[in-house]
Amino acid sequence: MGSTFNGIEVAKRAMYAQQSALYTTGHNISNANTPGYSRQRVNFEQTAPYPPASRNRPEIPGQVGSGVEAGTIERVRESFLDAQFRGENTKAGYWSTKAEALQKMEEIMNEPSENGLSKTMDQFWQSLQDLAVNPEDSGARSVVRQRGVAVAETFNYLSSSLNGIQKDFKNQIDVTTKEINSIATQINNINNQIGEIEPHGYLPNDLYDERDRLVDDLTKLVDVKVTNISSGESSLDIAEGKYNIEIVGSNGQNLFKDQALVDAKAGTANTLAVSDKGVNGSINSISLGTESKAANEFTSIGKFQSLVEAHGYEDASGDETGLYPGMITELDNMAYTFAEEFNNVHKSGQSLHEIDNSAASDIPFFTEGMARKGYASNMGVSKEIMESVSKIAASTSGAKGDGDNALNLAGVGSTNLDYDNTGSASDFTSYYEGVIGEMAVQSQEARRLEGNSETLKQSVEERRESVSGVSLDEEMSNMIKYQHAYNAAARNLTTIDEMLDKVINGMGRVGR
């Protein structure tokens, strides 16, 4: 027959098991507000019954249970929801950064408003029309010069502001690169800790949580693929193992074939690096470890990719492309083409200075001799015009009262010109409206997709929290349940103790 003290052992095991469950419940309650924490639970398992199946087993009717034990303590987590959340987090990181970049661009361009380029150009055309009415009036000439200075300064301001923000994005790229490398190093360190614990038959749940929190942060920056690698044959079947993390592109494949961001097998983290040796300081290559990839081939969406696109990168043709380089180029095209045509018309006319002194013409109104690239940031009114307003060429016939050339100058705004150097022509206003309109559409689309991705991310996060998050109501219910079970086991132990006391002390003695 079984041991007389078997019932005590069963009750003791029950008390230990319920005590473990109470400790785990307390741990859950303590971490109810800890970011990234997943609630934990005790997996109760029946202990082996008595007698075991063997040739020498005692002949008793059936097997008697020997109690319960806390098999493992595991966290409650659903990997499918993790994968969903990380996918939406990657998209949200990309679109929120792009929306922010376009919003800054809109603030700089400031259209439509009373202070934008469009209004400044309108005032410039109006001053030329006023000069055509009074070509000999020095006041009207001064207004034209000042309006011309305002046009040049507006181009200067817009170009320099866009260049300043572009440099800020380069700094953000550097910071984001360091952040990616830092997170990868932290994940690798946790991997190594997990690899030392799991082979002993334990589940390092708190390390799992911290690692997943870091992976969530990483997916906002770049799109990654996470693969579980076993820590060893002696690990439990439900052990999660180490994370092998690869940076993937738009097709879901590893961008760096021979390099992983976090290499679980080697126990190392590779370093992501960015090269800005492309044309005009654009990003020309991105490397991971010893493997490098052209910037235009890096298609891993996330905040990092959005920053690269905003700052500018070198395309397959070796040209600079991106949000801010594109707008800066548009400003250069507009300023250069407009100034070139305006100077040609201005040179064809005659000024009061030329008429009075029979001097040579061909005086430009805006500065000449500069390249198209960067013209908007260096544009200015010519030195001759700044020296004297009498050098503004308002006449075509050589008569002082003739203002026909001022009208011709005012007509430059409505002249169809090839502003983007592609062979298609349009007037200044239409072209500028097209540039601003395209920017507005891009910004609106980015904000829409940012809202969509944030909504989806929040929805998945709520579902994930419903599975993994700590519910204080549920934990209080569990606490009461385990407490009652513990009390019952203790009462069972007391009952068996009373039975044994009766056997040992209450049945009397035999013999003398």
Stockholm file with secondary structure:
# STOCKHOLM 1.0

chainA/1-512         MGSTFNGIEVAKRAMYAQQSALYTTGHNISNANTPGYSRQRVNFEQTAPYPPASRNRPEIPGQVGSGVEAGTIERVRESFLDAQFRGENTKAGYWSTKAEALQKMEEIMNEPSENGLSKTMDQFWQSLQDLAVNPEDSGARSVVRQRGVAVAETFNYLSSSLNGIQKDFKNQIDVTTKEINSIATQINNINNQIGEIEPHGYLPNDLYDERDRLVDDLTKLVDVKVTNISSGESSLDIAEGKYNIEIVGSNGQNLFKDQALVDAKAGTANTLAVSDKGVNGSINSISLGTESKAANEFTSIGKFQSLVEAHGYEDASGDETGLYPGMITELDNMAYTFAEEFNNVHKSGQSLHEIDNSAASDIPFFTEGMARKGYASNMGVSKEIMESVSKIAASTSGAKGDGDNALNLAGVGSTNLDYDNTGSASDFTSYYEGVIGEMAVQSQEARRLEGNSETLKQSVEERRESVSGVSLDEEMSNMIKYQHAYNAAARNLTTIDEMLDKVINGMGRVGR
#=GR chainA/1-512 SS CCCTTHHHHHHHHHHHHHHHHHHHHHHHHHTTTCTTCCCEEEEEEECCCBSCSSTTCCCCSSCBCCCEEEEEEEECCCHHHHHHHHHHHHHHHHHHHHHHHHHHHHHHHCCSSSSSHHHHHHHHHHHHHHHHHSTTCHHHHHHHHHHHHHHHHHHHHHHHHHHHHHHHHHHHHHHHHHHHHHHHHHHHHHHHHHHHHGGGTCCCHHHHHHHHHHHHHHHHHSCEEEEEECSCTTSCTTCCCEEEEEEBCTTSSBSSTTCCSEETTTTEECCEEEECCSGGGCBCEEEETTEEEEGGGCCCCSHHHHHHHHHCEECTTSCEESHHHHHHHHHHHHHHHHHHHHHHHHHHSEEHHHHHHTCCCCCCSBCCSCCSTTHHHHCCBCHHHHHCGGGSEEESSSCTTCCHHHHHHHGGGGSCBCTTSSSCCBCHHHHHHHHHHHHHHHHHHHHHHHHHHHHHHHHHHHHHHHHHSCCHHHHHHHHHHHHHHHHHHHHHHHHHHHHHHHHHHSSCCCCC
#=GC SS_cons         CCCTTHHHHHHHHHHHHHHHHHHHHHHHHHTTTCTTCCCEEEEEEECCCBSCSSTTCCCCSSCBCCCEEEEEEEECCCHHHHHHHHHHHHHHHHHHHHHHHHHHHHHHHCCSSSSSHHHHHHHHHHHHHHHHHSTTCHHHHHHHHHHHHHHHHHHHHHHHHHHHHHHHHHHHHHHHHHHHHHHHHHHHHHHHHHHHHGGGTCCCHHHHHHHHHHHHHHHHHSCEEEEEECSCTTSCTTCCCEEEEEEBCTTSSBSSTTCCSEETTTTEECCEEEECCSGGGCBCEEEETTEEEEGGGCCCCSHHHHHHHHHCEECTTSCEESHHHHHHHHHHHHHHHHHHHHHHHHHHSEEHHHHHHTCCCCCCSBCCSCCSTTHHHHCCBCHHHHHCGGGSEEESSSCTTCCHHHHHHHGGGGSCBCTTSSSCCBCHHHHHHHHHHHHHHHHHHHHHHHHHHHHHHHHHHHHHHHHHSCCHHHHHHHHHHHHHHHHHHHHHHHHHHHHHHHHHHSSCCCCC
//
